[in-house]
Amino acid sequence: MMKQKYFVAILFSFLFCHVQSYPVKASESLTVEQAVKTALETNPDLLSVRQELEIARGQKVNAFLFNRFNPTVNGQVWNRNNPGSGNVKDSGVLLSQEVEVAGQRGLRREEAVRNVSQVEAQVKNRERLITGEVKRAFFQALTLEKVLNLRKEIETLNRRIRDASRARFKAGVIPIMEYNLAEIRYGQARKETLVAQASFRNKVVDIRRLLGWEPDRSIGLDGQLRNPPQMVPLPDLLQQAQSQRPDLLAARREVARVEAAINLTRRLIVPNPTFQGFYSTETEGADGSSKLLGGGITIPFPVFNRKQGELVTQGGELNRGRYQIVSVMRNIEQEVKTAFQAYEAARQSVEVFEAEVLERIDENFRFVEDAYREGKIGLLQLIVVQDDLIVAQLSYVNSLGQYREAEVNLAQAIGGKF
């Protein structure tokens, strides 16, 4: 009888503790805000995308040059056979400069500025996606860490049950079937702990990848799954997404860039004149040499090439950009609605769990303990109740994790905090 009371005390001391936190020992603590900040600074994929911005800025530098055409200098020296004085040496220098005269320079600047603005929006959109990936990975890892802690507690409890059952079997209090059941339950609990540990470690590896950290760098997660759920109206979310989603902004800026490029191409049909100046000397004999100084202008005639192909191509790009705006707007609406529905389901699940389930779990703790002490249920029935309570705890932890993930997905869908 004393052994049974000792066994019950072990079991219920665990049940009343619920899920305790056993943080992973690590040399570096990481919050979700720190993880996002680090990823925005060191994520290799994002750093690669940001180079597109440097490329666009380089094109802008070229567009803002005083003149994109360099002057050319042509120098010549030649021998000439003069009947009066024999062989003489003459020389000449030709300087030419092409000049834009139809406002192409201003249009080129405008196109370059719009291109930089469009690429900036693309980079912002990539940052939005990276932020969502990091937050999801962080809260998934935090959920898996809580599950791992719970699995460790379950393993510890089942090991104690096994040890107590072994002692009771040797004392002849319980049959061998009950002792074998305790051994089986401990082995199963041990296996579940190893699976949970592997899942958690794999998710930490994913976090390191997103942060651009070395594979052996230790990470300790510093955060809470519990976050007070809040109700948000769908129309406000849709309006917010339409105004701040960077991919929609990038699509609109791409149309503006193509329009500027078309204006530039049309202006490039106007030919650029090339101004020339020359200086040459011609030896006339013993009397000396003649000096020639003059200038000229060269103007090509746009008879055959009038940028027909470029304009057709850019017209297709313009129409593609306009269709892309419509497509992105529809995708945004669908993404926000889908994320909102998932968020509401997760929010309601947590609220129902906390309002109804958790309180009843505490009540069941007391009822089961009284029933066992009064001899109304045996050890096997107690184990069944234990399984139900453990499943409830795991379900609650997973519900919190699903809520935080749905929260991240909704924030990513609208392009910012809500």
Buried (B, 14 or more C-beta within 10 A) or exposed (E): EEBBEBBBEBBBEBBEEBBEEEEBEBEEEBEBEBBBBBBBEEBEBBEEBBEBBEEBBEBBEEBEEEEEEEEEEEEEEEEEEEEEEEEBEBBBBBBBBBEBEBEBBBBBBBBBBBBBBBBBBBBBBBBBBBBBBBBBBBBBBBBBBBBBBBBBBBBBBBBBBBBBBBBBBEEEEBEEEBBEBBBEBBEEBBEBBEEBBEBBBEBBBBBBBBBBBEEEEBBBBBBEBEBEBEEBEEEEBBEBBBEBBBBBBBBBBBBBBBBBBBBBBBBBBEBBBBBBEBBBBBBEEEEEBEEEEEEEEEEEEEEEEEBEEBBEBBEEBBEEBBEBBEEBBEBBBEBBBEBBEBBBEBBEBBEEBBEEBBEEBEEBBEBBBEBBEEEEBEBEEBBEBBEEBBEBBBEBBBBBBBBBBBBBBBBBBBBBEB
